[in-house]
Amino acid sequence: GQGVVGLVVRERATEGEEEGEELVPRPPSTPPEEAEQTPVPPQGAPPARRKLATKNRGRSTITGDDATDKRAAAAEAAADRRQAASEAAAQKKEAAAEAAAQKKKAAVEAAARRREATAAAAAQKREAKAAAAPQEPSKKARANKKPPRGVPVLRNWKLLRDGSVRGLISGSPQYEDGAKVRTSPLDGRAEPASGVTVRTGSGSRYFLA
């Protein structure tokens, strides 16, 4: 302070007087209040630290944005995976249903073919049995004295080996009475006999007299 400076000056002046030296007064020191004051930065962190803090806050903001983007991307990827899994399950279910329908259809068709084959085998078996069984003789038709109206009459008839009948015809619009004719083979429904109306394979009827 000023007291200390004055004390030093007086001591040196005394020493100079004793040694006989000329003392050169020193300029008074600048009072503290008149000295140039260096501006003090405001309280808080220095500018460099504030700049670093601001930069760090910016980095924190960027880091937070990156984390948000990453979470959004992860959520979107999870949604895509769930959708893909759902579509795959639906396709698998549809394929299983289609395979089951095809299998059922094939089973129905196979059963129908088996029924048809069984029916055909049974029919063939019946036909073979009928062919192997001896044929029953035709029932003897009831003899009539008079021929049915419109049916030609064969007299002096004879049954031939091929199943046809030869005789003298009368009452036919195609032949003169007494003409000698030969019919086509009989159908075998009625046994040829006098007083019986027989039918040929072509459908013609004759009364055997």
N, CA and C of each residue as an Amber inpcrd file, in Angstrom:
protein
   627
   0.8230000  -1.1640000   0.0000000   0.0000000   0.0000000   0.0000000
   0.8750000   1.2370000   0.0000000   0.2900000   2.4230000   0.1590000
   1.0540000   3.6870000   0.1260000   1.9820000   3.7660000   1.3190000
   1.5520000   3.2530000   2.4780000   2.4140000   3.3060000   3.6570000
   3.6870000   2.5430000   3.4820000   3.5980000   1.3840000   2.8610000
   4.7860000   0.5590000   2.6240000   5.7240000   1.2410000   1.6630000
   5.1760000   1.8230000   0.5780000   6.0230000   2.5030000  -0.4140000
   6.7340000   3.7100000   0.2220000   5.9870000   4.4940000   1.0190000
   6.6100000   5.6650000   1.6600000   7.7030000   5.2890000   2.6270000
   7.4910000   4.2150000   3.3520000   8.4950000   3.7240000   4.2760000
   9.7630000   3.3210000   3.5460000   9.6430000   2.6430000   2.4450000
  10.8140000   2.2410000   1.6670000  11.5480000   3.4530000   1.1560000
  10.8020000   4.4730000   0.7000000  11.4470000   5.6720000   0.1450000
  12.2150000   6.4040000   1.2310000  11.6140000   6.5330000   2.4190000
  12.2930000   7.2340000   3.5030000  13.5390000   6.4820000   3.9350000
  13.4520000   5.1390000   3.9890000  14.6350000   4.3720000   4.3800000
  15.7580000   4.5590000   3.3890000  15.4160000   4.5310000   2.1400000
  16.4740000   4.7210000   1.1230000  17.0140000   6.1570000   1.1590000
  16.1370000   7.1050000   1.4710000  16.6210000   8.4990000   1.5690000
  17.5850000   8.6470000   2.7370000  17.2800000   8.0050000   3.8100000
  18.1670000   8.0540000   4.9650000  19.5030000   7.4330000   4.6380000
  19.4580000   6.2760000   3.9380000  20.6900000   5.6070000   3.5470000
  21.5040000   6.4870000   2.6100000  20.8380000   7.2160000   1.7390000
  21.5580000   8.1020000   0.7980000  22.1900000   9.2600000   1.5170000
  21.5250000   9.8050000   2.5030000  22.0980000  10.9080000   3.2320000
  23.3270000  10.4640000   3.9910000  23.2680000   9.2790000   4.5210000
  24.4130000   8.7860000   5.2570000  25.5730000   8.5340000   4.3350000
  25.3560000   8.0430000   3.1340000  26.4460000   7.7130000   2.2220000
  26.8400000   8.9220000   1.3880000  26.0260000   9.9620000   1.4400000
  26.3580000  11.1540000   0.6680000  25.9670000  11.0460000  -0.7610000
  25.0990000  10.1750000  -1.0760000  24.6440000  10.0090000  -2.4670000
  23.4090000  10.8410000  -2.6850000  23.2440000  11.2430000  -3.8820000
  22.0720000  12.0340000  -4.2590000  20.9250000  11.0880000  -4.5480000
  19.8740000  11.3640000  -3.8520000  18.7090000  10.4870000  -4.0210000
  17.8200000  11.0390000  -5.1190000  17.4250000  10.1770000  -5.9650000
  16.4950000  10.5490000  -7.0520000  15.1160000  10.0560000  -6.6620000
  14.2490000  11.0010000  -6.4630000  12.9020000  10.5340000  -6.0680000
  12.2570000   9.6890000  -7.1530000  11.6190000   8.6610000  -6.7420000
  10.9200000   7.7510000  -7.6770000   9.4820000   8.2150000  -7.8700000
   9.0090000   8.0180000  -8.9910000   7.6130000   8.4370000  -9.2370000
   6.6830000   7.6310000  -8.3460000   5.7100000   8.3760000  -7.8580000
   4.7610000   7.6570000  -6.9900000   4.0530000   6.5250000  -7.7490000
   3.8420000   5.4910000  -6.9870000   3.1400000   4.3360000  -7.6060000
   1.6940000   4.6650000  -7.8580000   1.1750000   4.0260000  -8.8600000
  -0.2240000   4.2760000  -9.2500000  -1.1440000   3.6540000  -8.2360000
  -2.0700000   4.4560000  -7.6930000  -3.0070000   3.8670000  -6.7280000
  -3.7730000   2.6950000  -7.3640000  -4.1410000   1.8350000  -6.5110000
  -4.8500000   0.6500000  -7.0620000  -6.1060000   0.9970000  -7.8050000
  -6.7780000   2.0800000  -7.3110000  -8.0470000   2.3800000  -7.9750000
  -7.8270000   3.0370000  -9.3200000  -6.5520000   3.6690000  -9.5310000
  -6.2930000   4.3050000 -10.8000000  -5.6080000   3.3580000 -11.7730000
  -5.1280000   2.2340000 -11.3020000  -4.4480000   1.2770000 -12.2030000
  -5.4440000   0.6900000 -13.2080000  -4.8760000   0.3760000 -14.3460000
  -5.7280000  -0.2060000 -15.4080000  -6.2020000  -1.5740000 -14.9680000
  -7.4540000  -1.6880000 -14.9430000  -8.0570000  -2.9570000 -14.4940000
  -8.3670000  -3.8490000 -15.6940000  -7.9340000  -5.0740000 -15.5310000
  -8.2130000  -6.0770000 -16.5970000  -9.6440000  -6.5590000 -16.4570000
 -10.3990000  -6.4570000 -17.4910000 -11.8130000  -6.9250000 -17.3830000
 -11.8620000  -8.3890000 -16.9530000 -12.7080000  -8.6310000 -15.9820000
 -12.8760000  -9.9950000 -15.4320000 -14.0620000 -10.6610000 -16.1250000
 -13.8390000 -11.7770000 -16.5700000 -14.9650000 -12.4550000 -17.2300000
 -16.0680000 -12.7010000 -16.2390000 -17.2830000 -12.7740000 -16.6890000
 -18.4220000 -13.0060000 -15.7910000 -18.2730000 -14.3240000 -15.0880000
 -19.0010000 -14.3510000 -13.9650000 -18.9530000 -15.5790000 -13.1820000
 -19.4610000 -16.7560000 -14.0050000 -19.0440000 -17.8800000 -13.5620000
 -19.4150000 -19.0920000 -14.2990000 -18.2280000 -19.6480000 -15.0260000
 -18.5000000 -20.5040000 -15.9620000 -17.4250000 -21.1540000 -16.6930000
 -16.7620000 -20.1780000 -17.6290000 -15.4300000 -20.2940000 -17.8490000
 -14.7170000 -19.4480000 -18.8120000 -15.3130000 -19.6290000 -20.1980000
 -15.0220000 -18.6530000 -21.1100000 -15.5860000 -18.7640000 -22.4740000
 -15.2270000 -20.0740000 -23.1390000 -13.9680000 -20.4970000 -22.9360000
 -13.5790000 -21.7580000 -23.5900000 -14.4100000 -22.9040000 -23.0650000
 -14.6110000 -22.8780000 -21.7210000 -15.4280000 -23.9700000 -21.1490000
 -16.8830000 -23.8760000 -21.5960000 -17.3700000 -22.6000000 -21.6500000
 -18.7590000 -22.4460000 -22.1190000 -18.9090000 -22.9370000 -23.5560000
 -17.9040000 -22.5970000 -24.3770000 -17.9600000 -23.0750000 -25.7630000
 -17.9260000 -24.5960000 -25.8100000 -17.0630000 -25.1920000 -24.9570000
 -16.9820000 -26.6530000 -24.9130000 -18.2960000 -27.2530000 -24.4380000
 -18.9080000 -26.6020000 -23.4060000 -20.1910000 -27.1020000 -22.9020000
 -21.2620000 -27.0210000 -23.9820000 -21.2460000 -25.8680000 -24.7230000
 -22.2300000 -25.7190000 -25.8100000 -22.0200000 -26.7910000 -26.8670000
 -20.7380000 -27.0410000 -27.1680000 -20.4240000 -28.0780000 -28.1700000
 -20.8760000 -29.4430000 -27.6870000 -20.6240000 -29.6700000 -26.3540000
 -21.0440000 -30.9690000 -25.7930000 -22.5540000 -31.1190000 -25.8240000
 -23.2440000 -29.9670000 -25.5310000 -24.7070000 -30.0430000 -25.5990000
 -25.1680000 -30.3350000 -27.0190000 -24.4790000 -29.7250000 -27.9910000
 -24.8240000 -30.0230000 -29.3800000 -24.6090000 -31.4850000 -29.7050000
 -23.4390000 -32.0050000 -29.1720000 -23.1800000 -33.4330000 -29.4050000
 -24.2390000 -34.2990000 -28.7390000 -24.6570000 -33.8910000 -27.5110000
 -25.6930000 -34.6460000 -26.8120000 -26.9890000 -34.6260000 -27.6070000
 -27.3070000 -33.4630000 -28.1960000 -28.5250000 -33.3820000 -29.0170000
 -28.4290000 -34.2930000 -30.2220000 -27.2440000 -34.2710000 -30.8780000
 -27.0470000 -35.1460000 -32.0390000 -27.1420000 -36.6050000 -31.6220000
 -26.4790000 -36.9020000 -30.4710000 -26.5280000 -38.2880000 -29.9890000
 -27.9570000 -38.7070000 -29.6700000 -28.7450000 -37.8020000 -29.0600000
 -30.1460000 -38.1150000 -28.7660000 -30.9520000 -38.3440000 -30.0320000
 -30.7150000 -37.5000000 -31.0650000 -31.4130000 -37.7040000 -32.3400000
 -31.0570000 -39.0420000 -32.9560000 -29.7640000 -39.3880000 -32.9060000
 -29.3340000 -40.6780000 -33.4380000 -30.0210000 -41.8270000 -32.7060000
 -30.1200000 -41.7220000 -31.3770000 -30.7750000 -42.7850000 -30.6070000
 -32.2480000 -42.9020000 -30.9900000 -32.8970000 -41.7380000 -31.1740000
 -34.3070000 -41.7590000 -31.5800000 -34.4700000 -42.4170000 -32.9420000
 -33.5680000 -42.0460000 -33.8810000 -33.6220000 -42.6670000 -35.2160000
 -33.3930000 -44.1620000 -35.1330000 -32.4400000 -44.5540000 -34.2920000
 -32.1660000 -45.9910000 -34.1620000 -33.3610000 -46.7380000 -33.5910000
 -34.0110000 -46.1320000 -32.5650000 -35.1970000 -46.7800000 -31.9940000
 -36.3190000 -46.8780000 -33.0160000 -36.4930000 -45.8060000 -33.7920000
 -37.5390000 -45.8330000 -34.8170000 -37.2450000 -46.8970000 -35.8730000
 -35.9600000 -46.9680000 -36.2860000 -35.5760000 -47.9830000 -37.2760000
 -35.7820000 -49.3850000 -36.7220000 -35.4210000 -49.5850000 -35.4450000
 -35.5980000 -50.9040000 -34.8310000 -37.0770000 -51.2650000 -34.7450000
 -37.9290000 -50.2800000 -34.3810000 -39.3750000 -50.5400000 -34.3010000
 -39.9380000 -50.8850000 -35.6790000 -39.4870000 -50.1450000 -36.7000000
 -39.9530000 -50.4260000 -38.0570000 -39.5170000 -51.8150000 -38.5250000
 -38.2570000 -52.1650000 -38.2210000 -37.7620000 -53.4970000 -38.6010000
 -38.5580000 -54.5850000 -37.8830000 -38.8740000 -54.3720000 -36.6040000
 -39.6610000 -55.3570000 -35.8590000 -41.0540000 -55.4930000 -36.4570000
 -41.6540000 -54.3510000 -36.8510000 -42.9820000 -54.4090000 -37.4810000
 -42.9240000 -55.1670000 -38.8070000 -41.8690000 -54.9280000 -39.5920000
 -41.7130000 -55.6490000 -40.8590000 -41.5700000 -57.1450000 -40.6180000
 -40.7950000 -57.5010000 -39.5680000 -40.6260000 -58.9270000 -39.2760000
 -41.9420000 -59.5610000 -38.8540000 -42.7150000 -58.8410000 -38.0380000
 -44.0080000 -59.3790000 -37.6270000 -44.9490000 -59.5510000 -38.8170000
 -44.9590000 -58.5620000 -39.7110000 -45.8150000 -58.6560000 -40.8860000
 -45.3930000 -59.8220000 -41.7800000 -44.0660000 -59.9720000 -41.9740000
 -43.5700000 -61.0830000 -42.7870000 -43.9380000 -62.4240000 -42.1640000
 -43.8090000 -62.5190000 -40.8400000 -44.1710000 -63.7680000 -40.1610000
 -45.6590000 -64.0500000 -40.2910000 -46.4850000 -63.0000000 -40.1950000
 -47.9280000 -63.1830000 -40.3380000 -48.2850000 -63.6440000 -41.7460000
 -47.6680000 -63.0240000 -42.7540000 -47.9310000 -63.4250000 -44.1450000
 -47.4710000 -64.8560000 -44.3920000 -46.3090000 -65.2190000 -43.8400000
 -45.8200000 -66.5860000 -44.0210000 -46.7680000 -67.5850000 -43.3620000
 -47.2720000 -67.2550000 -42.1830000 -48.2110000 -68.1580000 -41.5060000
 -49.5060000 -68.2950000 -42.3060000 -49.9860000 -67.1750000 -42.8740000
 -51.2090000 -67.2320000 -43.6780000 -51.0050000 -68.0840000 -44.9250000
 -49.8600000 -67.9170000 -45.5900000 -49.5750000 -68.7210000 -46.7790000
 -49.4650000 -70.2060000 -46.4320000 -48.8350000 -70.4780000 -45.3030000
 -48.7010000 -71.8720000 -44.8700000 -50.0630000 -72.4830000 -44.5740000
 -50.9260000 -71.7130000 -43.9160000 -52.2710000 -72.1990000 -43.6090000
 -53.0710000 -72.4290000 -44.8770000 -52.9610000 -71.5080000 -45.8360000
 -53.6750000 -71.6530000 -47.1060000 -53.1880000 -72.8830000 -47.8720000
 -51.8600000 -73.0880000 -47.8860000 -51.3140000 -74.2560000 -48.5800000
 -51.7870000 -75.5520000 -47.9110000 -51.8430000 -75.5540000 -46.5830000
 -52.3080000 -76.7470000 -45.8740000 -53.7720000 -77.0290000 -46.1850000
 -54.6010000 -75.9660000 -46.2470000 -56.0160000 -76.1490000 -46.5610000
 -56.1880000 -76.6680000 -47.9830000 -55.4070000 -76.1260000 -48.9210000
 -55.4940000 -76.5870000 -50.3070000 -55.0580000 -78.0420000 -50.4290000
 -53.9840000 -78.4070000 -49.7240000 -53.5270000 -79.7990000 -49.7550000
 -54.5810000 -80.7330000 -49.1660000 -55.2330000 -80.2970000 -48.0830000
 -56.2820000 -81.1250000 -47.4780000 -57.4610000 -81.3000000 -48.4320000
 -57.8290000 -80.2010000 -49.1390000 -58.9270000 -80.2900000 -50.0980000
 -58.5770000 -81.2410000 -51.2480000 -57.3390000 -81.1390000 -51.7510000
 -56.9140000 -82.0370000 -52.8220000 -56.9220000 -83.4890000 -52.3570000
 -56.4700000 -83.7070000 -51.1260000 -56.4360000 -85.0640000 -50.5840000
 -57.8490000 -85.6280000 -50.4370000 -58.7690000 -84.7820000 -49.9620000
 -60.1540000 -85.2210000 -49.8120000 -60.7780000 -85.5290000 -51.1700000
 -60.5100000 -84.6700000 -52.1500000 -61.0420000 -84.8900000 -53.4960000
 -60.5120000 -86.1870000 -54.0790000 -59.2030000 -86.4360000 -53.9080000
 -58.6130000 -87.6740000 -54.4160000 -59.2320000 -88.8940000 -53.7330000
 -59.4960000 -88.7800000 -52.4190000 -60.1010000 -89.9020000 -51.7060000
 -61.5110000 -90.1800000 -52.2080000 -62.2850000 -89.1090000 -52.4770000
 -63.6520000 -89.2850000 -52.9920000 -63.6200000 -89.9320000 -54.3720000
 -62.7140000 -89.4550000 -55.2260000 -62.6140000 -90.0360000 -56.5700000
 -62.1820000 -91.5000000 -56.5030000 -61.2410000 -91.8150000 -55.6170000
 -60.8020000 -93.1990000 -55.4820000 -61.9450000 -94.0900000 -54.9910000
 -62.7430000 -93.5860000 -54.0410000 -63.8850000 -94.3640000 -53.5450000
 -64.9040000 -94.5950000 -54.6510000 -65.1450000 -93.5660000 -55.4880000
 -66.0890000 -93.7170000 -56.6000000 -65.5880000 -94.7590000 -57.6000000
 -64.2730000 -94.7090000 -57.8790000 -63.7230000 -95.7060000 -58.8110000
 -63.8380000 -97.1190000 -58.2320000 -63.6160000 -97.2530000 -56.9300000
 -63.7430000 -98.5820000 -56.3140000 -65.1790000 -99.0810000 -56.3890000
 -66.1420000 -98.1750000 -56.1500000 -67.5460000 -98.5900000 -56.2500000
 -67.9000000 -99.0170000 -57.6650000 -67.4260000 -98.2490000 -58.6390000
 -67.7050000 -98.6120000 -60.0340000 -67.0770000 -99.9600000 -60.3930000
 -65.8380000-100.1540000 -59.9430000 -65.1820000-101.4280000 -60.2360000
 -65.9040000-102.5860000 -59.5600000 -66.3730000-102.3760000 -58.3210000
 -67.1010000-103.4350000 -57.6220000 -68.4100000-103.7480000 -58.3320000
 -69.1290000-102.6940000 -58.7650000 -70.3950000-102.9130000 -59.4680000
 -70.1670000-103.6330000 -60.7950000 -69.1060000-103.2250000 -61.5200000
 -68.8270000-103.8820000 -62.7980000 -68.4580000-105.3470000 -62.5900000
 -67.6540000-105.6320000 -61.5590000 -67.2880000-107.0240000 -61.2860000
 -68.5040000-107.8460000 -60.9040000 -69.4080000-107.2560000 -60.1040000
 -70.6250000-107.9870000 -59.7200000 -71.4960000-108.2660000 -60.9360000
 -71.6100000-107.2840000 -61.8520000 -72.4160000-107.4820000 -63.0620000
 -71.8090000-108.5750000 -63.9370000 -70.4910000-108.5460000 -64.0770000
 -69.8450000-109.5930000 -64.8760000 -70.0420000-110.9640000 -64.2370000
 -69.9910000-110.9830000 -62.9220000 -70.1810000-112.2580000 -62.2250000
 -71.5930000-112.7970000 -62.4360000 -72.5740000-111.9050000 -62.3670000
 -73.9580000-112.3280000 -62.6000000 -74.1420000-112.8150000 -64.0230000
 -73.5630000-112.0790000 -64.9850000 -73.6880000-112.4990000 -66.3820000
 -73.0440000-113.8610000 -66.6180000 -71.8480000-114.0480000 -66.0230000
 -71.1790000-115.3390000 -66.2010000 -71.9790000-116.4660000 -65.5570000
 -72.5720000-116.1990000 -64.4240000 -73.3780000-117.2200000 -63.7520000
 -74.6260000-117.5460000 -64.5530000 -75.2310000-116.4980000 -65.1110000
 -76.4240000-116.7250000 -65.9220000 -76.0890000-117.5020000 -67.1880000
 -74.9260000-117.2070000 -67.7810000 -74.5400000-117.9250000 -68.9980000
 -74.1980000-119.3810000 -68.6960000 -73.6130000-119.6320000 -67.5190000
 -73.2380000-120.9990000 -67.1800000 -74.4330000-121.8400000 -66.7360000
 -75.4710000-121.1980000 -66.2180000 -76.6390000-121.9560000 -65.7370000
 -77.4290000-122.5070000 -66.9160000 -77.9830000-123.7100000 -66.7810000
 -78.8120000-124.2730000 -67.8670000 -80.0830000-123.4570000 -68.0420000
 -80.4360000-123.2380000 -69.2930000 -81.6120000-122.4410000 -69.5780000
 -82.8760000-123.2480000 -69.3230000 -83.8060000-122.5900000 -68.6780000
 -85.0680000-123.2580000 -68.3960000 -85.9050000-123.3470000 -69.6610000
 -86.5710000-124.4010000 -69.8220000 -87.4310000-124.5280000 -71.0190000
 -88.5340000-123.4750000 -70.9810000 -88.8740000-123.0220000 -72.1490000
 -89.9120000-122.0050000 -72.2410000 -91.2410000-122.5750000 -71.7900000
 -91.9940000-121.6950000 -71.1790000 -93.2840000-122.1410000 -70.6950000
 -94.2100000-122.4600000 -71.8640000 -94.9620000-123.4460000 -71.6800000
 -95.9020000-123.8530000 -72.7250000 -97.0810000-122.8940000 -72.7430000
 -97.2700000-122.2960000 -73.8930000 -98.3620000-121.3350000 -74.0160000
 -99.7060000-122.0430000 -74.0620000-100.6690000-121.2990000 -73.6100000
-102.0250000-121.8700000 -73.6140000-102.5540000-121.9720000 -75.0390000
-103.0370000-123.1430000 -75.4030000-103.5310000-123.3840000 -76.7750000
-104.9050000-122.7450000 -76.9490000-105.0650000-122.1480000 -78.0990000
-106.3510000-121.5460000 -78.4590000-106.8740000-122.1980000 -79.7330000
-108.1440000-122.2610000 -79.8220000-108.7510000-122.8530000 -81.0260000
-108.8070000-121.8500000 -82.1520000-108.9610000-120.5780000 -81.8150000
-109.0710000-119.5590000 -82.8410000-107.8700000-118.6200000 -82.7630000
-107.3650000-118.2120000 -83.8990000-106.2290000-117.2940000 -83.9050000
-106.6910000-115.8940000 -83.4960000-105.7810000-115.1080000 -82.9240000
-106.1100000-113.7100000 -82.6230000-106.3900000-112.9360000 -83.9020000
-107.1940000-111.8810000 -83.7780000-107.5700000-111.1290000 -84.9650000
-106.3320000-110.4430000 -85.5510000-106.1790000-110.5680000 -86.8740000
-105.0920000-109.9240000 -87.5830000-103.8090000-110.7200000 -87.5940000
-103.7620000-111.9030000 -86.9740000-102.5340000-112.7040000 -86.9270000
-102.6310000-113.8000000 -88.0030000-101.6130000-113.8390000 -88.9330000
-101.6430000-114.8840000 -89.9720000-101.5930000-116.2900000 -89.3530000
-102.1170000-117.2610000 -90.0890000-102.1800000-118.6380000 -89.5980000
-101.2450000-119.5010000 -90.4390000-100.4820000-120.3320000 -89.7450000
 -99.6220000-121.3000000 -90.4420000-100.1900000-122.7000000 -90.2090000
-100.4930000-123.3900000 -91.3010000-100.9630000-124.7630000 -91.2320000
 -99.8920000-125.6820000 -91.8090000-100.0150000-126.9580000 -91.3490000
 -99.0190000-127.9400000 -91.8040000 -97.5920000-127.4000000 -91.5580000
 -97.4130000-126.7960000 -90.4370000 -96.1390000-126.1500000 -90.1060000
 -95.1290000-127.1750000 -89.5920000 -93.8550000-126.7690000 -89.6310000
 -92.7760000-127.6220000 -89.1520000 -91.6740000-126.7240000 -88.5700000
 -91.2140000-127.0930000 -87.3950000 -90.1360000-126.3400000 -86.7560000
 -88.7980000-126.8290000 -87.2960000 -88.0100000-125.9220000 -87.8060000
 -86.7270000-126.2670000 -88.3970000 -85.6060000-126.1330000 -87.3520000
 -84.4080000-126.6000000 -87.7480000 -83.2880000-126.6260000 -86.8070000
 -82.8320000-125.2270000 -86.3820000 -82.9430000-124.2650000 -87.2560000
 -82.4840000-122.9160000 -86.9300000 -83.4960000-122.1390000 -86.1010000
 -84.6000000-122.8060000 -85.7220000 -85.6170000-122.1420000 -84.9140000
 -86.6970000-121.4650000 -85.7210000 -86.6440000-121.5610000 -87.0280000
 -87.6800000-120.9660000 -87.8640000 -88.7980000-121.9910000 -88.0900000
 -89.9190000-121.5080000 -88.6590000 -91.0990000-122.3620000 -88.9070000
 -91.4500000-122.2680000 -90.3870000 -91.7400000-123.4340000 -90.9620000
 -92.1550000-123.4780000 -92.3590000 -93.5690000-124.0800000 -92.4270000
 -94.4160000-123.4100000 -93.2540000 -95.7800000-123.9180000 -93.3670000
 -96.5650000-123.1600000 -94.4190000 -97.8640000-123.4820000 -94.5090000
 -98.7570000-122.8400000 -95.4540000 -99.4670000-121.6950000 -94.7330000
 -99.3720000-120.5000000 -95.2990000 -99.8870000-119.3170000 -94.6410000
-101.2440000-118.9320000 -95.1940000-102.0290000-118.3020000 -94.2900000
-103.3240000-117.7560000 -94.6910000-103.6340000-116.5830000 -93.7840000
-104.4410000-115.6580000 -94.3280000-104.8020000-114.4710000 -93.5560000
-103.7170000-113.4220000 -93.4880000-102.7410000-113.4710000 -94.4070000
-101.6720000-112.4730000 -94.4270000-101.8870000-111.5260000 -95.5870000
-101.7390000-110.2270000 -95.4000000-101.9040000-109.2930000 -96.5110000
-100.7420000-109.3460000 -97.4870000 -99.6580000-109.9860000 -97.1120000
 -98.4860000-110.0230000 -97.9820000 -98.4380000-111.2810000 -98.8640000
 -99.1210000-112.2950000 -98.4350000 -99.0720000-113.5640000 -99.1930000
-100.5000000-114.0220000 -99.5060000-100.5670000-114.8050000-100.5630000
-101.8490000-115.4290000-100.9160000-102.1040000-116.5990000 -99.9730000
-103.3450000-116.8660000 -99.7180000-103.6630000-117.9980000 -98.8530000
-103.1770000-119.3010000 -99.4780000-102.5590000-120.1110000 -98.6380000
-102.0460000-121.3890000 -99.1090000-100.6190000-121.3210000 -99.5900000
-100.0050000-120.1040000 -99.5740000 -98.6200000-119.9710000-100.0220000
 -97.6900000-120.6100000 -98.9820000 -96.6250000-121.2080000 -99.5110000
 -95.6420000-121.8540000 -98.6400000 -94.6120000-120.8110000 -98.2240000
 -94.4390000-120.6210000 -96.8960000 -93.5190000-119.5970000 -96.3920000
 -92.6250000-120.2010000 -95.3180000 -91.5960000-119.4350000 -95.0650000
 -90.6680000-119.8060000 -93.9910000 -90.3830000-118.5510000 -93.1570000
 -90.6460000-118.6400000 -91.8860000 -90.4680000-117.4810000 -91.0130000
 -89.0050000-117.3320000 -90.6180000 -88.7220000-116.2150000 -90.0080000
 -87.4010000-116.0280000 -89.3970000 -87.3860000-116.7610000 -88.0620000
 -86.2280000-117.0030000 -87.4670000 -86.1790000-117.7620000 -86.2120000
 -87.0580000-117.1440000 -85.1220000 -87.7020000-118.0140000 -84.3670000
 -88.5680000-117.5580000 -83.2910000 -87.7420000-116.9970000 -82.1340000
 -88.3800000-116.1680000 -81.3010000 -87.6540000-115.5510000 -80.1790000
 -87.5500000-116.4820000 -78.9820000 -88.2400000-117.6120000 -79.0060000
 -88.1200000-118.5930000 -77.9360000 -88.9700000-118.3020000 -76.7210000
 -89.8210000-117.3130000 -76.7790000 -90.6500000-117.0210000 -75.6270000
 -91.7290000-118.0900000 -75.4080000 -92.2150000-118.6200000 -76.5050000
 -93.2740000-119.6390000 -76.4000000 -92.8570000-120.8860000 -77.1750000
 -93.1760000-122.0080000 -76.5940000 -92.8430000-123.2700000 -77.2560000
 -93.8080000-123.5200000 -78.4080000 -93.2920000-123.7690000 -79.6100000
 -94.1900000-123.9800000 -80.7660000 -95.1080000-125.1880000 -80.5460000
 -96.3730000-124.9560000 -80.7550000 -97.3710000-126.0340000 -80.6170000
 -98.6500000-125.5790000 -81.2970000 -99.4780000-126.5220000 -81.6290000
-100.7540000-126.1800000 -82.2710000-101.6120000-125.3550000 -81.3160000
-102.2260000-124.2970000 -81.8670000-103.0460000-123.3940000 -81.0630000
-102.2450000-122.3380000 -80.3120000-100.9630000-122.2200000 -80.6180000
-100.0970000-121.2590000 -79.9250000 -99.6670000-120.1510000 -80.9030000
 -99.6810000-118.9350000 -80.4460000 -99.1970000-117.8090000 -81.2380000
 -97.7120000-117.5940000 -80.9030000 -96.8970000-117.6690000 -81.9240000
 -95.4530000-117.5050000 -81.7240000 -95.0100000-116.1650000 -82.3120000
 -93.8090000-115.7230000 -81.8530000 -93.2560000-114.4450000 -82.3300000
 -91.8360000-114.6740000 -82.8090000 -91.5120000-114.0830000 -83.9470000
 -90.1630000-114.2110000 -84.4890000 -89.2610000-113.1510000 -83.8690000
 -87.9600000-113.2780000 -84.1790000 -87.0070000-112.3000000 -83.6750000
 -87.2270000-110.9150000 -84.2450000 -87.8490000-110.8340000 -85.4290000
 -88.1090000-109.5360000 -86.0350000 -89.4080000-108.9270000 -85.5500000
 -90.1890000-109.6840000 -84.7520000 -91.4270000-109.1190000 -84.1920000
 -92.6970000-109.6010000 -84.8620000 -92.6080000-110.4060000 -85.8990000
 -93.8210000-110.9060000 -86.5760000 -94.4610000-112.0150000 -85.7530000
 -95.8080000-112.0500000 -85.7890000 -96.5290000-113.0750000 -85.0370000
 -97.2590000-114.0160000 -86.0110000 -97.3240000-115.2910000 -85.5770000
 -98.0270000-116.3140000 -86.3970000 -98.7770000-117.2510000 -85.4280000
 -99.9460000-117.6490000 -85.9030000-100.7350000-118.6180000 -85.1410000
-100.5480000-119.9810000 -85.7640000-100.0610000-120.9390000 -84.9300000
 -99.7960000-122.2860000 -85.4320000-101.0890000-123.1230000 -85.2990000
-101.6250000-123.5490000 -86.4430000-102.8910000-124.3060000 -86.4230000
-102.6140000-125.8020000 -86.5320000
